[in-house]
Amino acid sequence: MINAGGLELDNPLCLAPLAGITTLTVREFFSSLGAGLTHTEMISCAGLVRDNAKTLDMLAVSEHESPLVVQLFASGEKILCEGAAKVLDSCKKFAALGVNMACPMPKITRNGSGAALLRRPDEACNMIRGLKGLVNLPVWVKIRKLDDDNLTLSFIERILSAGADNICIHGRTPAQRYEGIADREIIRLAAEKFPGYISASGDVKTLDDIHEYLSMGSVCVMLARGAFANAWLFEEFRGIFKTPDKKLDDLIKFAYLTKNYSGEHRAVVLLKRFAGSMIKSAHGAAELRARAMLSQNLEELIKILCEGVKKNYAC
Ligand SMILES: Cc1cc2nc3c(=O)[nH]c(=O)nc-3n(C[C@H](O)[C@H](O)[C@H](O)COP(=O)(O)O)c2cc1C
């Protein structure tokens, strides 16, 4: 067990918040693989306050999940606290409240939410102070690095003084969006200056990446796009190495769970997302991948994947 941001977790490898991806069955899947903690997608406080049905649906939780952070986005203290009050009213079991100060996409920043808060540290601090006054849960904040390391460190210092329990830094600037290499030096600097409070995100694709971030003093490491390519990094981190056919069994179980919960279309979309890499080097892989990508039918997609895995690994 480890202590991280006011929580006790089985291990420090966590599933990052991923809009459009980290819905209930995906979190359940990664929990079953051993994620120490997972996140919801970012959820709009404005949507919660308006009782928007789709937004409220995003608060659904299963009893088979690892500790879960519900990540919220808002442009100021009042709306954040109103949204958080709705979350508490929902009576769902969240381990911590997350606040997104990282999303660089214009539809989020133009309203003053997400990464726009990095340029408004006073408002960002008011939000965290307000939230800490309202809820009796740890508050996890996700940020991006700024152009200047000193600015990043001073932003973190202020947010921690306002009461945040954990700061996850994605080592790309908002202007970089998802391109270029994530900077690890800022994680090292921040973890050195604020020991026990910093988690890492950015280019986590291998066990070496995870261990490098941990050796720098990161409390937790967040797996994001690396989880699309190899969901089983969560198991491998704990010394469990599965054969491709066992991995496919996991995915098939996940796909049927998703079909039952969210319908066939969602199951097909997610299975393509997580299984693509399993057939990448098969003989005739290009043709198999093209067939898999065109398939809209779960049974058919599973058949193609089984064929791919057999060709790939002769199992
Ligand atoms: C499809 C997608 C959706 C994302 N959604 C969120 C989100 O809702 N909240 C958030 O804080 N970060 C979000 N992120 C950022 C990731 O959590 C992570 O910080 C980023 O992808 C860097 O890690 P990586 O280089 O290992 O992918 C998203 C990233 C991707 C690719």
The ligand as an SDF file (V2000), in Angstrom:
LIG
                    3D

 31 33  0  0  0  0  0  0  0  0999 V2000
   -8.1980   11.2550  -25.7250 C   0  0  0  0  0  0  0  0  0  0  0  0
   -7.6470   11.9980  -24.5400 C   0  0  0  0  0  0  0  0  0  0  0  0
   -8.5180   12.5310  -23.6130 C   0  0  0  0  0  0  0  0  0  0  0  0
   -8.0090   13.2140  -22.4860 C   0  0  0  0  0  0  0  0  0  0  0  0
   -8.8880   13.7090  -21.5620 N   0  0  0  0  0  0  0  0  0  0  0  0
   -8.4140   14.3070  -20.4270 C   0  0  0  0  0  0  0  0  0  0  0  0
   -9.3080   14.7360  -19.4040 C   0  0  0  0  0  0  0  0  0  0  0  0
  -10.5340   14.5670  -19.4790 O   0  0  0  0  0  0  0  0  0  0  0  0
   -8.7640   15.3340  -18.2990 N   0  0  0  0  0  0  0  0  0  0  0  0
   -7.4010   15.5270  -18.1640 C   0  0  0  0  0  0  0  0  0  0  0  0
   -6.9470   16.0630  -17.1450 O   0  0  0  0  0  0  0  0  0  0  0  0
   -6.5460   15.1100  -19.1150 N   0  0  0  0  0  0  0  0  0  0  0  0
   -7.0190   14.4980  -20.2370 C   0  0  0  0  0  0  0  0  0  0  0  0
   -6.1330   14.0290  -21.1720 N   0  0  0  0  0  0  0  0  0  0  0  0
   -4.6760   14.1100  -20.9210 C   0  0  0  0  0  0  0  0  0  0  0  0
   -4.1550   12.8080  -20.3420 C   0  0  0  0  0  0  0  0  0  0  0  0
   -4.7270   12.5520  -19.0760 O   0  0  0  0  0  0  0  0  0  0  0  0
   -2.6120   12.8170  -20.2120 C   0  0  0  0  0  0  0  0  0  0  0  0
   -2.2410   13.8200  -19.2890 O   0  0  0  0  0  0  0  0  0  0  0  0
   -1.9390   13.1150  -21.5560 C   0  0  0  0  0  0  0  0  0  0  0  0
   -2.4790   12.3020  -22.5850 O   0  0  0  0  0  0  0  0  0  0  0  0
   -0.4090   12.8940  -21.4720 C   0  0  0  0  0  0  0  0  0  0  0  0
   -0.0670   11.5730  -21.2940 O   0  0  0  0  0  0  0  0  0  0  0  0
    0.4640   10.6150  -22.5160 P   0  0  0  0  0  0  0  0  0  0  0  0
    1.4940   11.3920  -23.2870 O   0  0  0  0  0  0  0  0  0  0  0  0
    1.0330    9.4280  -21.7650 O   0  0  0  0  0  0  0  0  0  0  0  0
   -0.7410   10.2860  -23.3350 O   0  0  0  0  0  0  0  0  0  0  0  0
   -6.6060   13.3760  -22.3130 C   0  0  0  0  0  0  0  0  0  0  0  0
   -5.7380   12.8350  -23.2680 C   0  0  0  0  0  0  0  0  0  0  0  0
   -6.2360   12.1580  -24.3750 C   0  0  0  0  0  0  0  0  0  0  0  0
   -5.2590   11.5920  -25.3740 C   0  0  0  0  0  0  0  0  0  0  0  0
  1  2  1  0
  2  3  1  0
  2 30  2  0
  3  4  2  0
  4  5  1  0
  4 28  1  0
  5  6  2  0
  6  7  1  0
  6 13  1  0
  7  8  2  0
  7  9  1  0
  9 10  1  0
 10 11  2  0
 10 12  1  0
 12 13  2  0
 13 14  1  0
 14 15  1  0
 14 28  1  0
 15 16  1  0
 16 17  1  0
 16 18  1  0
 18 19  1  0
 18 20  1  0
 20 21  1  0
 20 22  1  0
 22 23  1  0
 23 24  1  0
 24 25  2  0
 24 26  1  0
 24 27  1  0
 28 29  2  0
 29 30  1  0
 30 31  1  0
M  END
$$$$
